[in-house]
Amino acid sequence: MIVTDINGKERNVESIKKISHAATDSITGEAVEETFVEVKILGNTRNWVEWWPFADFKRLNPERRPRWKE
């Protein structure tokens, strides 16, 4: 499947998984839950994994619906 990455380039991907990550806000010190998309990209010579902010992914790929990572 083809998706647009956060730099605007079209990528051939194997899987798209929605993940949540707990981070600490550096200003207030409180825990914040952030949502990312884990994307397995199929390159010409190798495959790799990238993590993109979910909001950016949805803005660039409104027709795609990632599944939650198990």
N, C-alpha and C positions, 0 to 999 in steps of 0.2 A: 504494500500500500504506500502511496505517496502522501507526504505531509510537508508543510512549509515550516522550516525551523525558525528560531527567534531572530535570525539574521536575514530572513526573507528568501533563503535558498530552499529549493525543493529537495527532499530527501526520501529515499526508499527505506522504509522501516519494517522490521520484523514484528515488533510488538509495542504497545503503548499502555502503560499502567499508571494509574493515579495513586500517589502516595502522600502521606501526611508526615510532617517532620516537626518535632517540638524544638523551638529555639527560644533563647532568652533575649528579651528586648534590652539593648545596651543602654538605653536611657533610663527606663523605669525599673529594669531588673525583673520584670514579671515574665512568666512563661507564655509564649505565643505559639499557636498551632498554625503552621504554614502548609499549603498544599502545592505539590509539585507533580510533574509528569515525568516518569522514567521511560525513555525512548531508546529502543535497541535499533541502531542504524546499521544498514547493510551497505558497506562501501565497496569500491572496486577491488581492493586488495585485502581489506580487513573489515571486521565488524567492531562496533564500540557502543558504549552506553552513555547517554547524556541525560541530565536532569534540567528541565525547563520549568519556570513558574507556570502554574496552571492557568492563571489569568491571561498570560501572553499566548499560551498554546490555544486557548479557546478563541481569542481574538483573531489569530492567524488561521485557525482550522475549525470554523464553526460547525462543519458537518461531521466531525469526528467525535466519538464518545469513548474515552478511555475507560477501562475497567479498573476497579480497585485492586491493588496488589494484595495477595493473600499472605 
